Amino acid sequence: MLDQIRALYQSMPAKLAAARKKFGRPLTLTEKILVSHVDNFETQIWERGKAQLLLRPDRVAMQDATARKQGSL
């Protein structure tokens, strides 16, 4: 798990630089979070109002204990 987190944070500078170049402007915090977790930046469609993001989140927050991990019954 720790290796996955390290890999994610090490890959962020390159992903964010590619996004700044593609968008032609600085990124908002929200854009930085989304870009760093998108499944495949190069093939992702980024057209406003039409994009459907395929994300690979490294963690999620749930409302309470009923949101169990799959297979942990």
MODELLER restraints for C-alpha pairs under 7 A, 6 or more apart:
rsr = mdl.restraints
at = mdl.atoms
rsr.add(forms.Gaussian(group=physical.xy_distance, feature=features.Distance(at['CA:12:A'], at['CA:36:A']), mean=5.69, stdev=0.5))
rsr.add(forms.Gaussian(group=physical.xy_distance, feature=features.Distance(at['CA:15:A'], at['CA:35:A']), mean=6.87, stdev=0.5))
rsr.add(forms.Gaussian(group=physical.xy_distance, feature=features.Distance(at['CA:15:A'], at['CA:36:A']), mean=6.22, stdev=0.5))
rsr.add(forms.Gaussian(group=physical.xy_distance, feature=features.Distance(at['CA:16:A'], at['CA:32:A']), mean=6.54, stdev=0.5))
rsr.add(forms.Gaussian(group=physical.xy_distance, feature=features.Distance(at['CA:16:A'], at['CA:35:A']), mean=6.82, stdev=0.5))
rsr.add(forms.Gaussian(group=physical.xy_distance, feature=features.Distance(at['CA:16:A'], at['CA:36:A']), mean=6.92, stdev=0.5))
rsr.add(forms.Gaussian(group=physical.xy_distance, feature=features.Distance(at['CA:20:A'], at['CA:26:A']), mean=5.75, stdev=0.5))
rsr.add(forms.Gaussian(group=physical.xy_distance, feature=features.Distance(at['CA:20:A'], at['CA:27:A']), mean=6.44, stdev=0.5))
rsr.add(forms.Gaussian(group=physical.xy_distance, feature=features.Distance(at['CA:37:A'], at['CA:55:A']), mean=5.48, stdev=0.5))
rsr.add(forms.Gaussian(group=physical.xy_distance, feature=features.Distance(at['CA:37:A'], at['CA:56:A']), mean=5.31, stdev=0.5))
rsr.add(forms.Gaussian(group=physical.xy_distance, feature=features.Distance(at['CA:37:A'], at['CA:57:A']), mean=5.75, stdev=0.5))
rsr.add(forms.Gaussian(group=physical.xy_distance, feature=features.Distance(at['CA:38:A'], at['CA:53:A']), mean=6.77, stdev=0.5))
rsr.add(forms.Gaussian(group=physical.xy_distance, feature=features.Distance(at['CA:38:A'], at['CA:54:A']), mean=5.91, stdev=0.5))
rsr.add(forms.Gaussian(group=physical.xy_distance, feature=features.Distance(at['CA:38:A'], at['CA:55:A']), mean=4.32, stdev=0.5))
rsr.add(forms.Gaussian(group=physical.xy_distance, feature=features.Distance(at['CA:38:A'], at['CA:56:A']), mean=5.98, stdev=0.5))
rsr.add(forms.Gaussian(group=physical.xy_distance, feature=features.Distance(at['CA:39:A'], at['CA:54:A']), mean=5.57, stdev=0.5))
rsr.add(forms.Gaussian(group=physical.xy_distance, feature=features.Distance(at['CA:39:A'], at['CA:55:A']), mean=5.10, stdev=0.5))
rsr.add(forms.Gaussian(group=physical.xy_distance, feature=features.Distance(at['CA:39:A'], at['CA:56:A']), mean=5.60, stdev=0.5))
rsr.add(forms.Gaussian(group=physical.xy_distance, feature=features.Distance(at['CA:45:A'], at['CA:51:A']), mean=5.50, stdev=0.5))
